[in-house]
């Protein structure tokens, strides 16, 4: 198991969650809400929406997922969270457009599926990038992993990192962080070209 996985909380398998959603398992549905709703809420409340609107949009997105899951030929090509985020984003943009264009005669429903698919593709590509970064991080080793994690994830100062790892001064820790970043970039782009 890579060290970066230890930072990220463990999640239930998407297959298990889809099966639970399909069968109406309340624990699977609750888990989906608990883990996926916060990002949708952040998206909507950050874009002129309320928490109630976020809940409504997310509920619609879950219903879209449920409808898809109950179709026998449906195969999810992304994480559940990615799918729900993309559908919620599309639904929210559509709702914003309706608010701004109350008298529009264009039926935008026929355009939704390609837009959701392109959103999904973007999110799937981001997931792949994150997986490649995780792979590069797992190859990085110590002390680089600790330095980068402490600085970028834990938001520790160079002085704190210096004290923790025993460097003589923060400038030495900063130089080491730079070298670690260069090494991480090389590992990431080497992996990306494969």
Residue, then its C-alpha position, 0 to 999 in steps of 0.5 A: x500500500x502506498x503511503x499516500x493511501x494512508x492519508x486518504x480515508x478508505x472508501x467503500x468499493x463503488x461496486x458495493x455502493x452501486x449494488x446497495x443503491x440498486x437494492x435500496x440499501x439505506x446504509x449505501x445510500x447514506x454513505x453516498x450522501x455523506x461522502x459525495x454531498x459535501x463537494x456538490x454543496x461547495x460547488x452550488x453554494x460557491x456559485x450563487x446557490x443555497x444549501x437547500x438548492x444544493x440538497x435538491x440538486x444532489x437529490x436529483x443527481x442521485x435519482x439520475x444515478x439510481x435510474x441509470x443503475x437500475x438499467x441492466x446495460x449501465x456501466x459506470x466509467x468513473x467513480x460514483x463521486x465523479x458521476x454525481x458531481x458532474x451531473x449535479x454541476x450540469x443540473x445546477x448550470x441548467x437551473x442557473x440558466x433558467x433563472x437568468x433566462x426565464x423566457x427562453x424558448x430553447x429546449x436545453x434537455x436535448x443538449x444535457x447528455x453530451x455535456x454531462x458526458x464531456x464533464x464526466x470525461x474531464x473528471x475521469x481524466x483528473x482522476x487518472x492524473x491523481x492516480x498517477x500523482x499517487x503513484x509518483x508519491x509512492x515512489x518518492x520515499x523519505x524524507x521527501x514524502x514527509x516534507x511535501x506532506x507536511x508542507x502542502x497537506x499539513x500546512x506546516x512552516x519550513x521552520x516546523x519541518x526543519x525542527x521535525x526533521x533535524x535540518x540546521x536551518x529552514x533554508x536547508x529544509x526549503x532546498x530539500x523541498x525544492x529537490x523533492x518537488x523536482x524529483x516528484x515532477x520527474x517521477x510524475x511525468x515519467x509515469x505520465x508518458x507511459 
